[in-house]
Amino acid sequence: MEKVRTLVVGAGITGLATAAALSERGDDDYLVLEADAEIGGYCKTVKKEGFVWDYSGHFFHFKHPEIEAWLRARMPGQEIRKVEKRSFIAYKGAFIDFPFQKNIHQLPKDELIDCLYDLYFANEAGATDDSFQGMLYARFGRSIAEKFLIPYNEKLYATDLGTLDKDAMGRFFPHANLTDIIRNMKVADNASYNATFTYPAGGAIEYVRALASAVEAEKIHTGEPVLDIDLDAKTARTPKRTVAFERLVSSAPFNRLLATAHVRHDPSMFSWNKVLVFNLGFDKKGKKDVHWVYYPDREIVFYRIGFYDNIFDADRLSLYVEIGYARDAVVDVASARANVLRDLKKLGVIADHQLVAEHSVIMDPAYVHITKESLAEHARISADLRARGVFSIGRYGGWTYCSIEDNIVEARALVHSWA
C-alpha cells in the first residue's frame, strides 16, 4: 500500500492550487488523482479551425493582484488581455445595460413607471425576504423581478427560485437600492465584481497550466478516479492502487465525496442543475463591442451567450451559448443545437453566417442549488470530515457559488493553516 501525507482528489483549479501551495512551502509528500484523462476540470480549452473555446465562458476576474501576477509569471509568451466588460440584457428587441435593476431608465416610459412604482412600494407589497425569489420581490418589487431577475435566473438554475437561499449568489448578485437606481439615471455606474476581466490567447487552460507548472509532474495522475474512501482506515482505492493518507483534499462535488466515503447523509439536501454549452464558430464577424448578453425571454432556449471574438478582435464570430436543465432532464443535444441556431438567427446574432466549427459539452453539475438546508448540512458534515482530516473545498466541494480565483485563495489558505 502506498502512503502519502496529503492526497488531493481532482486536478482542476482547486486541486492544482492545493498541490502548488504544498510544493511552494516545501512539502512534496502529496499525490494528485484526477478521474478525467486531462487536467483542468471545467477549465479545459478546445481548439478547432482556428477558434479557441473553453468548456464554458471562463473570463477571469482577479481581486488579488499577487495571485494574477503569480499566474502571469508562469505563462511566458502568452498574450493576456485585460478587457472592460460590455454586457447587456436582450429585452423586447433592445439592449439594456447590465445590471437590469440599475438601468430601468432605458426601458419604455410605461415600463419604467411600473418598475419605479413597484420598487418604491416594494416593502409594502408583503414580500418576505426568506428565499432567493422572496429577496428579489422584497428588494426590487414585482416589475423588476418579473421582467428580468426571475425569468433569467429560473432559466439559469432550472429550479424554483423559492427553494433557494436568499444569498444563493452571495457577492456575485448585483444589489442596488432606490438611491443607486435613481443616481444611475444621470451618472452611469454599472461596475460589478467582474467589471473587467482578463483572458489569455490560449484559453482558460493556460491558467491551469500555470498552476500545474508549480506542481511536480510525476505527482499528478490522470485517468485514475477514486472509487472508495475508507475514513476509518484513511485509505482511498482507485482502479490501480490503494493509497493511505494523513489528510485528503477533495474538490469533487460534495455529494459524490459523501457517497464515495460512505458518509450517512440525506441526498435530497443537495440539488443542482446541468448546463449544455455550445461553442460555435462562424465564417464572418457578428456584433462588436459586446462580451455577454443575457436572455430572460422564456421563448429563447438559452439564457446567456458570450462573444470570444470580441476579446482579441477576431474577424470571425465565436460564441459560447448556455442552456440550463434540471439535473434529471434528458438532454437532446441535436434538438437543442437546432433551437440555438434558430434563436440566434431570430435575434439577429447571426444572419447569413455559415457555421464552420462547433463543440458541445454538458456540465453536470453546473450550478449547485444553495438552500438553507444544503448550507446547514454542508456545514455539519464538513466539520466532522475536517476533524477526520478530510477537506472538501472549491465550488463543488464547498457546494457554493464562487469565482475561479476564490478557489485558489481557499486552497492556499487551507495549506497555510496546516502546521
C-alpha positions in Angstrom: 0.0 0.0 0.0 1.3 3.5 -0.9 1.4 6.1 1.8 1.2 9.9 1.3 0.8 12.8 3.7 -1.7 14.7 1.5 -4.0 13.1 -1.1 -5.6 15.6 -3.5 -8.7 14.4 -5.3 -9.2 16.4 -8.5 -6.8 18.2 -10.9 -8.9 21.2 -11.7 -8.1 24.7 -10.5 -8.7 23.9 -6.8 -6.8 20.7 -6.7 -3.8 22.1 -8.6 -3.8 25.2 -6.4 -3.6 23.0 -3.4 -0.7 20.9 -4.8 1.1 24.1 -5.9 0.8 25.6 -2.4 2.2 22.4 -0.9 5.1 22.5 -3.3 5.9 26.1 -2.6 6.1 25.5 1.1 8.5 22.6 0.6 6.1 19.8 1.2 6.5 17.2 -1.6 4.7 14.4 0.1 1.5 14.6 -1.8 -0.4 12.9 -4.7 -3.0 14.3 -7.1 -5.5 11.9 -8.6 -7.8 13.0 -11.5 -10.6 10.9 -12.9 -10.5 12.5 -16.3 -7.8 11.9 -18.9 -6.7 15.5 -18.7 -6.2 18.1 -16.0 -8.3 21.3 -15.9 -11.8 20.2 -14.8 -14.3 22.7 -16.4 -11.4 25.0 -17.4 -10.4 22.8 -20.3 -9.9 24.5 -23.7 -10.9 23.3 -27.1 -9.3 24.5 -30.3 -10.9 23.9 -33.7 -10.4 25.5 -37.1 -8.6 28.5 -35.6 -11.2 29.0 -32.8 -10.3 28.8 -29.1 -13.1 27.9 -26.7 -13.4 26.7 -23.1 -15.8 24.2 -21.7 -17.8 27.3 -20.7 -17.2 31.0 -20.6 -14.3 31.4 -18.1 -13.4 35.0 -18.2 -11.1 35.7 -15.2 -11.7 38.3 -12.6 -8.9 39.0 -10.1 -9.3 40.7 -6.8 -5.8 39.7 -5.6 -3.1 41.3 -7.8 -0.5 39.0 -6.3 -2.3 35.9 -7.5 -2.7 37.3 -11.0 1.0 38.2 -11.1 1.9 34.7 -9.8 -0.1 33.1 -12.7 1.2 35.5 -15.3 4.8 34.8 -14.3 4.2 31.2 -15.2 2.7 31.9 -18.7 5.7 33.1 -20.6 5.0 34.2 -24.2 1.2 34.1 -23.6 -0.7 37.2 -24.7 -3.2 38.1 -22.0 -5.7 40.9 -22.4 -7.4 42.9 -19.8 -10.9 43.9 -21.0 -13.5 46.2 -19.8 -16.6 44.1 -19.8 -19.5 45.1 -22.1 -22.7 43.2 -21.1 -26.3 43.6 -21.9 -29.8 42.2 -21.4 -31.8 41.5 -24.6 -35.2 42.8 -23.8 -38.0 43.2 -26.3 -35.8 43.8 -29.2 -33.4 46.2 -27.5 -30.3 46.0 -25.4 -30.4 47.2 -21.8 -27.2 47.7 -20.0 -26.4 45.2 -17.3 -27.4 45.1 -14.5 -31.1 45.4 -15.3 -32.2 46.8 -12.0 -29.8 49.8 -12.3 -30.8 50.6 -15.9 -34.6 50.5 -15.9 -34.5 54.1 -17.2 -33.5 52.6 -20.6 -37.0 50.9 -20.7 -40.0 52.4 -22.4 -41.7 55.1 -20.3 -44.6 52.9 -19.2 -42.4 50.1 -18.1 -40.0 52.5 -16.3 -43.0 53.8 -14.4 -44.1 50.3 -13.4 -40.6 49.4 -12.2 -40.2 52.6 -10.2 -43.6 52.3 -8.6 -43.2 48.7 -7.6 -39.6 49.4 -6.4 -40.7 52.3 -4.2 -43.6 50.4 -2.7 -41.8 47.0 -2.5 -41.7 47.0 1.3 -45.5 47.5 1.4 -46.2 44.7 -1.0 -45.9 41.9 1.6 -43.0 40.0 0.1 -40.8 38.2 2.6 -37.1 38.1 2.4 -36.9 34.4 3.1 -35.7 32.9 -0.2 -33.9 34.0 -3.3 -37.2 34.7 -5.0 -38.6 36.4 -1.9 -35.5 38.6 -1.8 -36.0 39.7 -5.4 -39.6 40.7 -4.8 -38.8 42.4 -1.4 -35.8 44.4 -2.6 -36.8 45.2 -6.2 -40.6 45.0 -6.5 -42.7 43.0 -8.8 -41.9 44.6 -12.1 -38.1 44.4 -12.0 -38.3 40.9 -10.6 -40.7 39.6 -13.2 -39.3 41.4 -16.2 -35.7 40.1 -15.7 -34.5 38.8 -12.4 -36.9 35.9 -12.0 -37.2 34.6 -15.6 -33.5 34.8 -16.2 -32.5 33.0 -13.0 -35.1 30.4 -13.5 -33.6 29.7 -16.9 -30.1 29.6 -15.4 -30.8 27.5 -12.3 -33.6 25.4 -13.8 -35.4 25.3 -10.5 -38.0 27.0 -8.3 -36.2 30.1 -7.0 -38.4 30.0 -3.9 -36.4 27.0 -2.8 -33.0 28.8 -2.9 -31.4 30.7 0.0 -31.8 34.4 -0.3 -28.0 34.8 -0.5 -27.6 31.9 -3.0 -25.4 34.1 -5.3 -23.5 35.8 -2.5 -21.4 38.8 -3.5 -22.0 38.0 -7.2 -25.5 39.3 -7.2 -25.6 42.9 -8.2 -27.6 44.5 -5.4 -28.9 48.1 -5.8 -31.3 50.2 -3.8 -33.6 53.0 -4.8 -30.9 55.7 -4.4 -28.4 53.6 -6.6 -31.0 53.2 -9.3 -32.0 56.9 -9.4 -28.4 58.1 -9.4 -27.6 55.7 -12.2 -30.1 57.6 -14.4 -27.8 60.6 -14.5 -24.3 59.2 -13.7 -23.9 55.6 -15.0 -22.1 53.3 -12.6 -22.6 49.7 -13.7 -19.5 48.4 -12.0 -19.7 44.9 -10.6 -17.3 42.3 -9.3 -16.4 41.4 -12.9 -16.4 44.9 -14.5 -13.1 43.9 -16.0 -11.7 40.5 -16.9 -8.5 39.0 -18.2 -8.2 36.3 -20.8 -5.2 34.5 -22.4 -5.0 33.9 -26.1 -4.6 30.2 -25.5 -7.8 29.9 -23.5 -8.6 29.1 -19.8 -6.3 26.1 -19.9 -3.3 28.4 -19.8 -4.2 29.3 -16.2 -4.5 25.7 -15.4 -1.1 25.0 -16.9 0.4 27.9 -14.9 -0.8 26.2 -11.7 0.4 22.8 -12.9 3.8 24.3 -13.6 4.3 24.7 -9.8 3.4 21.0 -9.2 5.8 18.1 -9.7 4.5 16.5 -12.9 5.1 12.9 -11.6 2.7 13.6 -8.7 -0.3 14.2 -11.0 -2.1 11.1 -12.2 -4.9 11.4 -14.7 -7.4 8.7 -15.7 -7.4 7.5 -12.1 -10.7 8.0 -10.3 -11.1 7.5 -6.6 -13.6 4.7 -6.2 -13.8 4.3 -2.5 -12.6 6.1 0.6 -12.3 4.4 4.0 -12.4 7.2 6.6 -11.6 4.9 9.5 -8.5 3.4 7.8 -7.7 6.6 6.0 -7.3 4.9 2.6 -8.5 5.7 -0.9 -8.9 3.0 -3.5 -8.6 3.6 -7.3 -8.7 1.1 -10.2 -4.9 0.9 -9.9 -4.0 1.0 -6.2 -4.9 1.8 -2.6 -3.4 4.9 -1.1 -3.1 5.6 2.6 -3.3 9.3 3.6 -2.9 11.5 6.6 -5.3 14.1 5.1 -7.4 14.3 2.0 -8.4 17.4 0.0 -11.3 16.9 -2.4 -12.7 19.3 -5.0 -15.2 16.7 -6.2 -18.9 17.5 -5.9 -19.7 17.3 -2.2 -22.4 14.7 -2.6 -20.1 12.5 -4.6 -17.5 12.7 -1.9 -20.0 11.7 0.7 -21.1 8.7 -1.4 -17.5 7.6 -2.1 -16.6 7.9 1.6 -19.9 6.2 2.8 -20.9 9.2 4.9 -24.5 9.0 6.0 -26.5 11.9 4.7 -29.8 12.9 3.1 -29.2 13.1 -0.7 -32.2 15.3 -1.1 -30.3 18.1 0.7 -28.1 18.6 -2.3 -29.5 19.6 -5.7 -28.1 21.2 -8.8 -28.7 21.9 -12.4 -26.8 21.0 -15.5 -25.8 23.2 -18.4 -25.4 22.4 -22.1 -22.7 24.6 -23.6 -22.4 25.1 -27.3 -19.2 26.6 -28.7 -19.9 27.9 -32.2 -17.6 29.4 -34.8 -18.9 31.2 -37.9 -17.3 32.3 -41.1 -17.6 36.1 -40.5 -17.9 38.7 -37.9 -21.0 39.4 -35.9 -21.8 42.1 -33.2 -18.9 44.2 -31.9 -18.3 45.8 -28.5 -20.2 43.1 -26.6 -19.0 40.2 -24.4 -22.1 38.9 -22.7 -25.8 39.1 -23.5 -28.4 37.8 -21.1 -31.8 36.5 -22.3 -34.7 36.4 -19.8 -37.3 35.7 -22.6 -38.6 32.2 -21.9 -39.2 31.6 -25.6 -35.5 31.8 -26.2 -33.8 28.5 -25.5 -30.6 29.9 -24.0 -30.1 32.1 -21.0 -26.7 33.7 -22.0 -24.3 33.9 -24.8 -20.7 35.2 -24.8 -18.5 36.5 -27.6 -15.0 35.2 -27.6 -14.1 37.1 -30.9 -14.6 40.5 -29.2 -11.8 39.8 -26.7 -9.0 39.6 -29.3 -10.8 41.5 -32.1 -11.0 38.4 -34.3 -12.6 38.7 -37.7 -14.9 35.7 -37.3 -17.9 35.3 -34.9 -17.0 32.9 -32.0 -19.7 32.2 -29.4 -20.5 30.2 -26.4 -24.1 29.5 -25.7 -25.5 28.2 -22.4 -28.8 26.3 -21.7 -29.9 25.3 -18.2 -31.6 22.0 -17.5 -32.9 20.3 -14.3 -30.5 17.7 -13.0 -32.7 14.8 -14.1 -33.6 16.2 -17.5 -32.8 14.2 -20.6 -30.7 16.5 -22.9 -31.3 16.1 -26.6 -28.2 17.8 -27.9 -29.2 17.6 -31.6 -32.6 19.2 -30.9 -31.0 21.9 -28.7 -28.5 22.7 -31.4 -31.2 23.3 -33.9 -33.1 25.5 -31.5 -30.0 27.5 -30.7 -29.2 28.2 -34.3 -32.9 29.1 -34.9 -32.9 31.6 -32.0 -29.6 33.1 -32.8 -31.0 33.9 -36.3 -34.3 35.1 -34.9 -32.4 37.5 -32.6 -30.1 38.8 -35.3 -27.0 37.5 -33.7 -26.4 35.6 -37.0 -27.8 36.3 -40.4 -26.3 34.6 -43.4 -23.4 33.4 -41.3 -22.1 29.9 -42.1 -21.2 27.6 -39.1 -17.7 26.3 -39.7 -16.8 24.7 -36.4 -18.6 23.6 -33.2 -18.2 21.8 -29.9 -20.6 21.0 -27.1 -20.3 19.7 -23.5 -22.8 19.0 -20.7 -21.6 20.4 -17.4 -23.1 18.2 -14.7 -23.2 19.6 -12.1 -23.1 23.2 -13.3 -24.7 25.5 -10.7 -25.4 24.0 -7.3 -28.6 25.0 -5.6 -27.8 26.7 -2.4 -30.6 26.3 0.1 -30.9 26.8 3.9 -30.9 23.0 4.1 -27.8 22.5 2.0 -25.9 25.2 3.9 -26.7 23.6 7.3 -26.0 20.1 6.1 -22.7 21.0 4.4 -21.5 22.9 7.5 -22.4 20.0 9.8 -20.8 17.2 7.7 -17.8 19.3 6.7 -16.9 20.0 10.3 -17.0 16.2 11.0 -14.9 15.5 7.9 -12.3 18.1 8.8 -12.0 16.6 12.3 -11.1 13.4 10.4 -8.5 15.0 8.1 -10.8 15.4 5.1 -11.3 18.8 3.5 -13.9 19.4 0.8 -13.2 22.7 -1.0 -13.8 24.6 -4.2 -17.1 25.5 -5.9 -18.4 21.9 -5.9 -16.6 20.6 -2.8 -17.8 23.7 -0.9 -21.3 23.4 -2.6 -21.2 27.2 -3.2 -21.1 30.0 -5.7 -17.6 31.4 -6.1 -15.1 32.6 -8.7 -12.1 30.7 -10.0 -9.8 33.0 -8.1 -11.7 32.2 -4.9 -10.8 28.5 -5.4 -7.1 29.4 -5.5 -7.4 31.7 -2.4 -9.2 28.9 -0.5 -6.7 26.2 -1.4 -3.8 28.4 -0.4 -5.4 29.3 2.9 -6.1 25.7 3.7 -2.5 24.7 3.1 -1.1 27.6 5.1 -3.4 26.6 8.0 -1.6 23.4 8.5 1.3 23.4 10.9 
